[in-house]
């Protein structure tokens, strides 16, 4: 018996929404159009004259078909099969490394890639500058080692100039990125790496361009300002003196200004805490490290002022770092280790206590004995300060070693698969750790500690070359400098 024409409708098979019960009983002779007048009728109940707007009717039919069970309408089965095929092909394409350019991505020209040249590129220059300092400070020298260090210093000057020129090109081509890069939740935290690179340039210039003052058994002979100027290149000591105070003012502005902006403009959860939160305080903390390096060649009065300012800034940086450590330990306790791609960032926690230990030893050694005693009216002895510096440095070195062990185990358990500029965190903070080890070896006059530091230096040079090689490769294969793969994207 054939169905009546008006009773055949896809609406008879429409599933009822249990969340919105109908107030009228369902009638087998009631069409979908009777219950929902806004929907067009379909099937044999539609007169032929109403098919003029076929596109609208087809879209309405698709809406009704989507509400039916999958096996009710054959067209849905075909569509579902087609979607499954597309998902399979999409999954197979995504099985390739996500940071490698696929055929669909293609090769981007240079101009759009420059838009993703972030502030984090200065991690390359600050790591290279740290390496040049490490080579100069080696306790076991061989002929030509200082020349190798000088070559690395010159290379760092070239790299710093190139990175700065490229960053300026980025901002010239894309002016809107100037403010956006500074205020970005992730990239903005890497702005201080520019100042860290400047700090390594100041200290490296002091080491390779200013002759060391004469020493007796590791203690510098006190010289007056005229003799100090005669031992150095004309005006270079004064230039470094000015550079130190300029750097101190700028790093103070960064430490206060950037944290003030972060507190007012961004909101970070504890589970998202990363060691990059320490970066804004890092530049002012390295003021103490700079003071420890340059105070030897400064006149006595200037040396006291520099060491006093350096000690104050070092204390500020370490205090803020300790507060950040509390958040970092809480984050690790609550949420576990960071994602495998960002675990190298844990090495940043090695830096603050290591550089502080290095600064303590360096500034205590650089204090002029007689002048300091006169200025302190005999209330404080230089030898007492040196003893306190050694004790404090050993204490802080142990904390750096603890963080170093945690970072190494975290990376070994789950090594990163793709390159990020955060890999340079395995170089620069560990440079301070090795330099602090060398300084402690000299303070304790321990050959065992010095040879241990030499072994650490060799490992660090290998780490630098490994990261540098992967950095170059990542640029070539578009693992970085590509949309969605740099620090201008929030991914943790």
Buried (B, 14 or more C-beta within 10 A) or exposed (E): EEEEEBBBBBBBBBEEEEEEEEEEEEEEEBBBBBBEEEBBBBBBBBEEEEEEEEEEBEEBBEEBBEEBEEEBBEEBEEBEEEEEEEEEEEEEEEEEEEBEBEEEEEEBEEEEBBBBBBBBBBBBBBBBBBBBBBBBBBBEEEEEEBEEBBEBBEBBBEBBEEBBEEBEBBBEEBEEBEEEBEBBEBBBBBBBBBBBBBBBBBBBBBBBBBEEBEEEEEEBEBBEEEBBBEBBEEEBBEBBBEBBEEBBEBBBEBBEEBBEBBEEEEEEEEEBBBBBBBBBBBBBBBBBBBBBBBBBBBBBEBBBBBBBBBBBBBBBBBEBBEEBBEBBEEBBEEEEBBEBBBBBBBBBBBBBBBBBBBBBBBBBBBBBBEBBBEBEEEEEEBEEBBEEBBEBBBEBBEBBBEBBEBBBEBBEEEEBEBBBBBBBBBBBBBBBBBBBBBBBBBBEEEEEBBEBBBEBBEEBBEBBEEBBEBBEEBBEBBBBBBBEBBBBBEEB
